[in-house]
Structure formats: structure tokens, C-alpha cells
Amino acid sequence: MLDFEKILNLPSPLEPLSDPMYVEKSLKVFVKRDDLIHPQISGNKWRKLKFNLIEAEKQGYHKLITFGGAHSNHLYAVAAIGRYFGFETTGIIRGDELNSYSSITLQYAHECGMQLQFVSRQAYKDKNQLLGIYRKDDQYVLPEGGTNTLSLAGVGEMVQEIRQQLGYDPDYIICPVGTGGTIAGILSAVSAKTTVVGVCVLKNANYLENEITTLLQSGADNYSENYRIFWEFHHRGYAKKTPQLMSFIEAFNEKNGFSVEPVYSGKMFYAFDELVKNEIRDNSTIVLIHTGGLR
């Protein structure tokens, strides 16, 4: 049986965040430090993978196959899971120009023993066809980013932790949005009192709203529809950076004593700094989800 508790820091801490603007608006602001769950298997990646791993073991699978790019936090986490929990892992990698040393992510995955299969960016679009080529019968398939109906329950556990740590339901939970799995999992577990705010880190990703709805309808008995996604804080697109974003992150990290990265959490904290001025109600309690990730 998988012994998660042996190496994971759960529940993750809920830490207060201070700023004169919060005092002015009578806000209580907290950060859910999912980045501290584990150095390699951190944040929403662990939350989304937990019940997939339980299902894989239940069905007798000891090998995992998944997808990712050169800088995929998901790929990094799956490789680490293989190392710590004894799964054999295979990654289908977007970009046939890459190799095992093209990024820190791929190098780490290779060192963990993950078998890397590099495919063209065009071929990568048809994942079912790729599974027909590369998947063996004894491999359990983890979707790209870890997002599927099983991931909802893992993210939902984070909401339960927040409720227990605060002693009440927050007015807002704010998270970055990539594949939509994290915000869907939150919506599957929050009460009607909580407004869920997503900060999309991808450019031209309005299609995610339909994917979130489909995921919830197929994987949750009850879910909240009290949410809003902000699309304008992507800073040119996924894994892209702007001088404004990097300047904000540098100042934020120095001020708060913990680090955020520019792909997910950095963009969310940047957005919150703007949204708190006009979008967040006074006298509210807000929880920001630090989803971890590589810097």
C-alpha cells in the first residue's frame, strides 16, 4: 500500500500575508503553502495525482505513462513519484528537437529513471494515437497536467484543510489556472459562501470554461458555480515573462520571505495585487493557493 504520509508534509501550512492595503480594506489574507508539501512532488501536482495513484495501485499497475513539455511541473512530479514510490515511468515529450538534457525538468526526469519518448509538436496533438504507439498494456495513463475526474477529490481535500485551519469558509479562494483541474477541484468542494477566482496563465484560453464545466459535470455530484476567471494576467502566454512580472516577483520574494515562480503562482500573486484594489470586497477573508512549481 502506498505510504504517502511518510514523505509528504500534510496538511500544508496556511500562512498570513500582510500589506498596508489589506489593513486599509480590512482584509484577512492567507497563503495556502502547497509548495511545501514536498520539494519535488509539490502543490497542485500532488493534489491531482493522489487519487490517480491510488487507482493505479488498486488496478494492479506498477508502471505509469504520461505527457509533458520541456518545463512541465507535472512531468517532474511524476518522475519523482516513480523514484519515491517505486513506479516505472514513461514520459511522452512535446518536441522532437529536445533531448534528456534540454532542461532541468527533463534532466531530473531522466535521472529518476523515466523513459523519455520525444515526439514532434504536431504528433503531440493526438495523444490517443501516441498512446497506441508507446503505451504498453501494463502502464496506467496519467493525463497531461494530471487533470481528470479523479483529480477533483485530491484538490477537494485542500479545501477541507483550509476550512479546518481557518475554522470557517473563506470569502475567496484564488488560484492560478492552467489545465483547469485545480479550479474545478476547488469548485467541487467549496460552500456557496466562497467565491472562487482563477487567474489564467495561458493566452487565448477561454475554451477552459467549457472544459471546467465538463470536468465538474462528469466528476462531481455537487459543485459551486460561484467563480470567475481573469484572462488578462497571462503576461504574453504560458511560461512567458514580462519585465513587469519579473520586477513584481523579485520585490514580492524579498518582502515575504518565500518564493513564487513566474509560470503559475507569480502571475496569480501579481493579479491579486491588482484585483485587491477594485474586485475584492472589504472585510473579506482571502486564501491564495501557492501551487508550487519550479523556479
C-alpha positions as CSV (number, residue, x, y, z in Angstrom):
1,M,0.0,0.0,0.0
2,L,1.3,3.5,-0.9
3,D,2.6,5.3,2.2
4,F,2.2,8.9,1.2
5,E,2.4,10.3,4.8
6,K,6.0,9.1,5.1
7,I,7.4,11.8,2.9
8,L,4.7,14.4,2.4
9,N,4.0,17.5,4.6
10,L,0.3,17.4,5.0
11,P,-1.8,19.3,5.7
12,S,0.2,22.1,4.1
13,P,0.6,25.3,6.2
14,L,-1.9,28.2,5.9
15,E,0.2,31.4,6.5
16,P,-1.0,35.0,6.9
17,L,0.1,37.6,4.3
18,S,0.5,41.2,5.2
19,D,0.3,44.5,3.3
20,P,-0.8,48.0,4.2
21,M,-3.5,47.8,1.6
22,Y,-5.0,44.8,3.3
23,V,-5.2,46.7,6.5
24,E,-6.9,49.6,4.8
25,K,-9.6,47.4,3.3
26,S,-9.9,45.2,6.5
27,L,-8.8,42.1,4.7
28,K,-7.5,38.8,6.2
29,V,-5.2,37.3,3.6
30,F,-3.7,33.9,3.8
31,V,-1.4,31.7,1.6
32,K,-2.1,28.0,1.4
33,R,1.5,26.8,1.1
34,D,1.1,23.7,-1.0
35,D,4.6,24.4,-2.3
36,L,5.8,22.9,1.0
37,I,4.1,19.5,0.5
38,H,7.3,18.1,-0.9
39,P,10.4,19.5,-2.7
40,Q,9.7,17.6,-5.9
41,I,6.0,16.4,-5.6
42,S,4.5,19.7,-4.6
43,G,1.4,21.8,-4.9
44,N,-1.5,21.0,-7.2
45,K,0.5,18.4,-8.9
46,W,0.4,16.2,-5.8
47,R,-3.3,17.0,-5.2
48,K,-4.3,16.0,-8.7
49,L,-2.2,12.8,-8.8
50,K,-3.1,11.3,-5.4
51,F,-6.2,9.5,-6.3
52,N,-4.9,8.5,-9.7
53,L,-2.0,6.7,-8.0
54,I,-4.4,5.0,-5.6
55,E,-6.5,3.9,-8.6
56,A,-3.4,2.7,-10.4
57,E,-2.4,0.6,-7.4
58,K,-5.9,-0.7,-6.9
59,Q,-5.9,-1.9,-10.5
60,G,-2.5,-3.5,-10.1
61,Y,-0.5,-1.1,-12.2
62,H,3.2,-0.5,-11.3
63,K,4.1,1.5,-14.4
64,L,2.9,5.0,-15.4
65,I,2.8,6.8,-18.7
66,T,2.1,10.5,-19.1
67,F,2.7,13.6,-21.2
68,G,4.6,16.9,-20.9
69,G,6.8,19.6,-22.3
70,A,10.4,20.5,-21.6
71,H,9.4,22.5,-18.5
72,S,6.4,20.5,-17.2
73,N,5.9,20.6,-13.4
74,H,3.6,17.6,-13.9
75,L,6.3,15.6,-15.7
76,Y,8.8,16.5,-12.9
77,A,6.4,15.3,-10.2
78,V,5.5,12.0,-12.0
79,A,9.3,11.3,-12.3
80,A,9.7,12.0,-8.6
81,I,6.7,9.7,-7.8
82,G,8.4,7.0,-9.7
83,R,11.6,7.4,-7.6
84,Y,9.9,7.6,-4.2
85,F,7.1,5.1,-4.6
86,G,8.6,2.6,-7.0
87,F,6.6,3.1,-10.2
88,E,8.3,2.7,-13.5
89,T,7.6,5.8,-15.5
90,T,7.4,6.9,-19.2
91,G,7.0,10.4,-20.5
92,I,5.9,11.4,-24.0
93,I,7.6,14.7,-24.6
94,R,6.4,17.5,-26.8
95,G,9.3,18.5,-29.1
96,D,11.4,16.0,-31.1
97,E,14.2,18.5,-31.2
98,L,14.7,18.0,-27.4
99,N,16.8,15.5,-25.5
100,S,17.2,14.3,-21.9
101,Y,19.4,17.3,-21.1
102,S,17.4,20.1,-22.7
103,S,16.0,21.4,-19.4
104,I,16.3,20.9,-15.7
105,T,13.0,19.2,-15.8
106,L,14.0,16.6,-18.4
107,Q,17.4,16.1,-16.8
108,Y,15.7,15.3,-13.4
109,A,13.2,13.0,-15.1
110,H,16.0,11.1,-16.8
111,E,17.9,10.9,-13.5
112,C,14.8,9.4,-11.8
113,G,14.7,6.7,-14.4
114,M,11.8,8.0,-16.5
115,Q,11.9,6.7,-20.1
116,L,11.6,9.8,-22.4
117,Q,9.9,9.5,-25.8
118,F,10.3,12.6,-27.9
119,V,7.7,13.4,-30.5
120,S,7.0,16.3,-32.9
121,R,4.8,19.1,-31.8
122,Q,2.3,18.1,-34.5
123,A,2.2,14.5,-33.4
124,Y,1.8,15.5,-29.8
125,K,-1.6,17.0,-30.5
126,D,-3.1,13.4,-31.0
127,K,-2.4,11.8,-27.6
128,N,-4.7,8.8,-28.3
129,Q,-2.6,7.9,-31.3
130,L,0.6,8.3,-29.3
131,L,-0.7,6.0,-26.6
132,G,-1.4,3.5,-29.4
133,I,2.3,3.7,-30.3
134,Y,4.0,4.0,-27.0
135,R,1.7,2.6,-24.3
136,K,2.1,-1.0,-23.1
137,D,-0.8,-2.9,-21.5
138,D,0.8,-2.8,-18.1
139,Q,1.0,1.1,-18.0
140,Y,-1.5,3.3,-16.2
141,V,-2.2,6.5,-18.2
142,L,-1.9,9.8,-16.3
143,P,-3.3,12.7,-18.4
144,E,-1.2,15.8,-19.2
145,G,-1.2,18.0,-16.2
146,G,-2.8,15.3,-14.1
147,T,-6.3,16.7,-14.7
148,N,-9.2,14.2,-14.8
149,T,-12.2,13.4,-12.7
150,L,-10.1,11.6,-10.1
151,S,-8.1,14.8,-9.6
152,L,-11.1,16.6,-8.2
153,A,-11.1,14.7,-4.9
154,G,-7.5,15.4,-4.3
155,V,-7.9,19.1,-4.8
156,G,-11.0,19.0,-2.8
157,E,-9.0,17.8,0.2
158,M,-7.1,21.1,0.1
159,V,-10.4,23.0,0.6
160,Q,-11.2,20.8,3.6
161,E,-7.8,21.6,5.1
162,I,-8.4,25.3,4.6
163,R,-11.8,25.1,6.3
164,Q,-10.3,23.3,9.3
165,Q,-7.3,25.6,9.5
166,L,-9.4,28.8,9.4
167,G,-12.4,27.4,11.4
168,Y,-14.7,28.8,8.8
169,D,-15.2,29.2,5.0
170,P,-13.2,32.0,3.4
171,D,-14.9,34.6,1.2
172,Y,-12.5,34.0,-1.6
173,I,-10.1,31.3,-2.8
174,I,-7.8,32.4,-5.6
175,C,-5.7,30.1,-7.7
176,P,-3.8,30.0,-11.0
177,V,-5.4,28.3,-13.9
178,G,-3.6,26.1,-16.4
179,T,-5.5,23.0,-17.4
180,G,-8.5,23.9,-15.2
181,G,-8.1,20.9,-12.9
182,T,-7.3,22.9,-9.7
183,I,-10.1,25.4,-10.0
184,A,-12.5,22.5,-10.9
185,G,-11.4,20.6,-7.8
186,I,-11.9,23.7,-5.6
187,L,-15.4,24.3,-7.0
188,S,-16.3,20.6,-6.2
189,A,-15.6,21.2,-2.5
190,V,-16.4,24.9,-1.6
191,S,-19.5,26.1,0.1
192,A,-21.8,28.7,-1.5
193,K,-20.2,31.4,0.7
194,T,-16.9,31.2,-1.1
195,T,-16.2,32.9,-4.4
196,V,-13.5,31.1,-6.4
197,V,-11.2,33.3,-8.5
198,G,-9.0,31.9,-11.2
199,V,-6.0,33.6,-12.8
200,C,-5.4,32.1,-16.2
201,V,-1.7,31.8,-17.1
202,L,-2.4,30.9,-20.8
203,K,-3.1,33.2,-23.7
204,N,-6.3,32.8,-25.6
205,A,-7.6,30.0,-23.3
206,N,-11.3,30.9,-23.0
207,Y,-12.1,27.3,-24.0
208,L,-11.1,26.3,-20.5
209,E,-14.5,27.4,-19.1
210,N,-16.2,24.6,-21.1
211,E,-13.6,22.1,-20.1
212,I,-14.0,23.1,-16.4
213,T,-17.8,22.6,-16.7
214,T,-17.5,19.3,-18.4
215,L,-15.0,18.1,-15.8
216,L,-17.3,19.1,-13.0
217,Q,-20.4,17.5,-14.5
218,S,-18.6,14.2,-15.1
219,G,-16.8,14.0,-11.8
220,A,-18.7,15.9,-9.0
221,D,-22.1,15.2,-7.5
222,N,-22.4,18.8,-6.4
223,Y,-20.3,21.8,-7.2
224,S,-20.3,25.6,-6.9
225,E,-20.9,27.8,-9.9
226,N,-19.7,30.8,-7.9
227,Y,-16.5,31.6,-9.8
228,R,-14.8,34.0,-12.1
229,I,-11.7,33.6,-14.3
230,F,-9.5,36.6,-15.2
231,W,-7.8,36.2,-18.6
232,E,-5.6,39.3,-18.8
233,F,-2.7,38.3,-16.5
234,H,-1.0,35.7,-18.7
235,H,2.0,38.1,-19.5
236,R,2.2,37.0,-23.1
237,G,1.3,33.4,-22.6
238,Y,2.3,30.1,-20.9
239,A,5.8,30.2,-19.4
240,K,6.2,33.7,-20.8
241,K,7.6,36.6,-18.8
242,T,7.3,40.4,-18.9
243,P,9.6,42.9,-17.2
244,Q,6.7,44.0,-15.0
245,L,6.1,40.4,-13.8
246,M,9.7,39.7,-13.0
247,S,10.1,43.0,-11.2
248,F,7.0,42.2,-9.1
249,I,8.2,38.7,-8.3
250,E,11.6,40.0,-7.2
251,A,10.1,42.5,-4.9
252,F,7.5,40.0,-3.6
253,N,10.0,37.3,-2.8
254,E,12.2,39.8,-1.0
255,K,9.4,41.2,1.0
256,N,7.6,38.0,2.0
257,G,10.4,35.5,2.8
258,F,9.1,32.8,0.4
259,S,9.5,32.4,-3.3
260,V,7.0,32.3,-6.2
261,E,7.8,31.4,-9.8
262,P,6.8,33.2,-13.0
263,V,4.7,30.4,-14.6
264,Y,1.9,29.9,-12.2
265,S,1.9,31.4,-8.7
266,G,3.9,34.5,-9.6
267,K,1.2,35.5,-12.1
268,M,-1.6,34.8,-9.6
269,F,0.0,37.0,-6.9
270,Y,0.6,39.7,-9.5
271,A,-3.1,39.6,-10.4
272,F,-4.2,39.7,-6.8
273,D,-2.1,42.8,-6.3
274,E,-4.3,44.4,-9.0
275,L,-7.6,42.8,-8.1
276,V,-7.5,43.7,-4.4
277,K,-7.8,47.4,-5.4
278,N,-11.2,47.1,-7.1
279,E,-12.5,43.5,-7.3
280,I,-12.2,42.2,-3.7
281,R,-14.8,43.2,-1.2
282,D,-13.7,45.0,2.0
283,N,-13.8,43.0,5.3
284,S,-13.2,39.7,3.4
285,T,-11.0,36.6,4.1
286,I,-9.0,35.5,1.1
287,V,-6.9,32.4,0.6
288,L,-4.4,32.4,-2.2
289,I,-3.2,28.9,-3.4
290,H,0.6,28.6,-3.8
291,T,0.6,25.7,-6.2
292,G,4.4,25.2,-6.1
293,G,6.4,24.7,-9.3
294,L,9.9,25.1,-10.4
295,R,11.6,28.5,-10.4
